[in-house]
């Protein structure tokens, strides 16, 4: 990918490159392509949302999900953001995956393998009842496909107590490192161990609630969360089911 491509992207596949989202350090690891950014977002359950209120920066960890170019997250109606979001608020949402610990022969060359994405836009409160209802259904079904229809409906008070926030992605970038040790050439013959220690988050053994009546099985769509499956792979599989792919 050339610099010319980065500064004049195909708007159907790439986000525009601006001073705000341009990857400045290790720019060769950067990408502005939706095909790179969206899988990083979709493979994560948690994100961090950063914003400034009355001059004070905040960063809030929360659950997020994506519908096309729109990111959603939820929170309590007592959230400090609430009164600010009615008019819209600039926000930055980030996701990061740690894939490996990279140990070189010099401390300076130690690193990590990772996938990260940073998205910018104007966060807004979802107030339209139909959009909010659809978003709350998506909050469940995006991670656990088809589950919402099997559940007790949320009460009006429960819905009122939940804030849904949406942000159209105006600008975004990804940064990825997925390679081995970057030793200096003069260090290669040093008698020091170097290498990559892979890191994975995997699904454990399902623990059924003791209050579930006997004979009720784990629903088929939840089999994407089979024991030993990497979490990021399970979340991507759930997203594909949710999208009907």
QUILIN-V434033 format. One record per residue. RES is the residue in one letter. OMEGA is omega in radians with two decimals (999 if undefined). Layout:
res=<RES	RES>
omega=<OMEGA	OMEGA>
This chain:
res=<X	X	X	X	X	X	X	X	X	X	X	X	X	X	X	X	X	X	X	X	X	X	X	X	X	X	X	X	X	X	X	X	X	X	X	X	X	X	X	X	X	X	X	X	X	X	X	X	X	X	X	X	X	X	X	X	X	X	X	X	X	X	X	X	X	X	X	X	X	X	X	X	X	X	X	X	X	X	X	X	X	X	X	X	X	X	X	X	X	X	X	X	X	X	X	X	X	X	X	X	X	X	X	X	X	X	X	X	X	X	X	X	X	X	X	X	X	X	X	X	X	X	X	X	X	X	X	X	X	X	X	X	X	X	X	X	X	X	X	X	X	X	X	X	X	X	X	X	X	X	X	X	X	X	X	X	X	X	X	X	X	X	X	X	X	X	X	X	X	X	X	X	X	X	X	X	X	X	X	X	X	X	X	X	X	X	X	X	X	X	X	X	X	X	X	X	X	X	X	X	X	X	X	X	X	X	X	X	X	X	X	X	X	X	X	X	X	X	X	X	X	X	X	X	X	X	X	X	X	X	X	X	X	X	X	X	X	X	X	X	X	X	X	X	X>
omega=<-3.07	3.10	3.12	3.11	-3.08	-3.06	3.10	-3.01	2.92	-3.01	3.08	-3.06	-3.04	3.02	3.09	3.11	-3.11	3.07	-3.09	-3.06	-3.11	3.09	-3.01	3.14	-3.06	-3.04	3.12	3.09	-3.02	3.05	3.11	-3.05	3.09	-3.11	3.06	-3.03	-3.02	3.07	3.09	3.09	-3.04	-3.13	-3.11	3.09	-3.10	3.04	2.96	3.11	-3.13	-3.13	-3.13	3.09	3.13	3.09	-3.12	3.08	3.03	3.02	-3.03	3.02	-3.12	3.05	3.13	2.97	-3.00	2.99	-3.09	-3.14	-3.12	3.03	3.06	2.91	-3.06	3.12	3.12	3.08	3.07	-3.10	3.13	-3.13	-2.86	-3.06	-3.13	-3.00	-3.11	3.12	-3.09	-3.09	3.05	-3.11	3.08	3.13	-3.12	3.08	3.09	3.05	3.04	-3.06	-3.13	3.03	-3.04	-3.09	-3.13	3.14	3.08	-3.13	-3.11	-3.07	3.01	-3.06	3.08	2.94	-3.02	2.95	-3.13	3.09	3.13	-3.07	-3.13	3.07	3.09	3.12	-3.13	3.08	3.07	-3.08	3.11	-3.06	-3.13	3.12	-3.14	3.12	3.12	-3.14	3.14	3.02	3.14	3.12	3.11	-2.98	3.13	-3.14	-3.09	-2.95	3.07	-3.02	-3.03	-3.10	-3.11	-2.99	2.94	3.12	3.07	3.11	3.11	3.14	3.12	3.12	3.13	-3.08	-3.09	3.05	3.03	-3.09	3.12	3.08	2.99	-3.12	3.10	-3.13	3.13	3.03	3.05	3.05	-3.01	2.92	-3.14	-3.12	-3.06	-3.07	3.11	3.14	2.94	-3.07	-3.10	3.13	-2.96	-3.11	3.11	-3.11	-3.10	3.11	3.06	3.13	-3.11	3.03	-3.11	3.11	3.10	2.92	-3.07	3.13	3.09	3.14	3.13	3.13	-3.10	3.10	3.13	-3.13	3.09	3.14	3.14	3.06	3.10	-3.06	2.98	-3.12	-3.09	-3.11	-3.13	3.11	3.02	3.13	3.14	-3.14	3.12	3.13	3.05	-3.09	-3.10	3.10	3.13	-3.14	3.08	3.10	3.10	3.10	3.14	3.10	-3.12	-3.13	-3.14	-3.13	999>
